[in-house]
């Protein structure tokens, strides 16, 4: 466990330095601020080792986890001599809700009216996966397993690409057990007239599932995405993948991957974020799909980690 923790800390350090420095050297004095760097001393040491800091150049202030809050208080102090608000009055005001007195940036609504929303649904309803009946199917089948960072997906297709069986579930910390549950369910539904001719895994757990279930092939996630997209639209030139922990924009040229853009800041807006948010808001997915986003002035969220707040 100690070696694993050290590896995770070093990965955080490498990702942070490469993302913030953008290839430029970090020189001079470095102050370690914020909760993780205050409470996790080994994380600080990993930064110190990687940046070759000394006792003089590495600054670890007391109460460093409170520096942002302290800065906000200092900003309020320098804002002028406004009338002081007693703590009791402030707490009472917060309990009854606070009305913002300043303007917020807003985005135009996704749909201006119900008609635009209905037109959107009609257009998207035209793009559906062709489905087949597994119970009556006869012939070769092809199995694909996507072991993602937070969920596992299983798809069984026929010789014409029709979807015969699908499975989707959270990993719950064990993608092998999740995939095993799907395999048991699939085997119960497989008729004697159907045979799995070939199998392939992809995603974060590609190698793990390939070894565990002795699958025929393993494919890189980006190639798997583009192969499926090109099957439905041979002229596709851009694939957007919102995964459990990251987002990718894959640009194609002449049927091949040309450029891959990957979010490197944080996982806000990814699958795990939406799942956690829906649980927090006690909103079921099917309910959220049925409600059209017709807000007159949807708020403009901040970028990157601000979305998580």
PyMOL commands that set and color helices and strands:
alter all, ss='L'
color gray80, all
select helices_A, chain A and resi 2-21+35-39+41-51+64-77+87-95+114-125+134-136+175-189+206-213+221-232+271-280+285-290+304-308
alter helices_A, ss='H'
color red, helices_A
select strands_A, chain A and resi 30-31+58-59+106-107+139-147+151-157+163-170+194-203+217-218+238-242+247-253+256-262+298-299
alter strands_A, ss='S'
color yellow, strands_A
deselect
rebuild
show_as cartoon
